[in-house]
Amino acid sequence: MADFQPDSILLTSYFEGKISDPATKADIESYITNGKDPAFVQLCMEAAWENTGHAMYDKTSDSDWQQFRRLAGMDTKRRKLYPLIAAAATLLLIMTIGGWLFFKPQRQAGTLAWQTVTAAPGAPQQLRLPDGSSVVIFPGSSISYIKDFNTAVRKIRLTGRAFFNITSAADRPFLVITGKYTTQVLGTSFQVDDRQSLAVTLLSGKVRLLDDHSQWLTDLQPNQQVTIDKQAGGFRVATIETDAVTAWISGKLTFDQEKLVTVCTDLEQWYKTQIRIERKGLLQKRVTAEFKQLPLLAVMDILSQTAGFRYRQEKDMIVIY
């Protein structure tokens, strides 16, 4: 089947050894052989590895994981499919139902040591990752990664907001995980903002957004932003001015018709100060403003005039009323 395109669920099931239909298996193996999307194949292999109970093993240094990749046709030196590609699925199936020890289950879960970096208040924090990629972290936000993460799959966990400039490596997908959504990077510069909603903004290159089942949602082109309602699950894609969205990288806070509650959330992180809005009618108030290197009280003075509220300071808290 020349145009056969397996989705992530089907391809992951194949690597888990769950596909029994010979015709379907042949179509999948032909798809992998063609090498149309090695990053997508790698992602599904990653999901299969974790689904079968091996998330505890360090794939970045595990020779078994490298052998699994080669059996599945993902050898970095050769893109041809091994004649015994079905062995990859067979290995996992035997291991799952029979407890085979090919993957050395006696290893300790502690081999996956996640490092977490949290940006301090006051200014963005810049970080160089082990693969040469750079990250700028919004104050109060944090990222977690495995120190030696750049051998097989480069995986980042993000809480909050960060800007990424990724070193391209087609055989080593870069994944940014925010809750149940994953941004799959295909060599690019982009921002991920996980607050009330999840927003991914692309400056250059290409990114792909996946859900918690590794199911493709959408791809982004430069100057596009996808916004996801994390509760309802719906999303929309829009063309935007990226300079305003990423102005915080240079120390400038820019808000364009943003809800006051969202503005206050950013200010809480930036200045490490609690802000409480007592008047409910202000929560949805829209604000347009720009601040750079101003004290918090000066920012509050400007906001109070712009949004029409009063405020008071109570110890380490700002109360808006």
Secondary structure, 3 states (H helix, E strand, C coil): CCCCCCCHHHHHHHHCCCCCCHHHHHHHHHHHHHCCCHHHHHHHHHHHHHHHHHCCCCCCCCHHHHHHHHHCCCCCCCCCCCCCCHHHHHHHHHHHHHCCCCCCCCCCHHHCCEEEEECCCCCCEEEECCCCCEEEECCCCEEEEECCCCCCCEEEEEECEEEEECCCCCCCCEEEEECCEEEEECCCEEEEEECCCEEEEEEECCEEEECCCCCEEEEECCCEEEEECCCCCCEEEEECCHHHHCHHHHCEEEEEEEEHHHHHHHHHHHHCCEEEECCHHHCCCEEEEEEECCCHHHHHHHHHHHHCCCEEEECCEEEEC
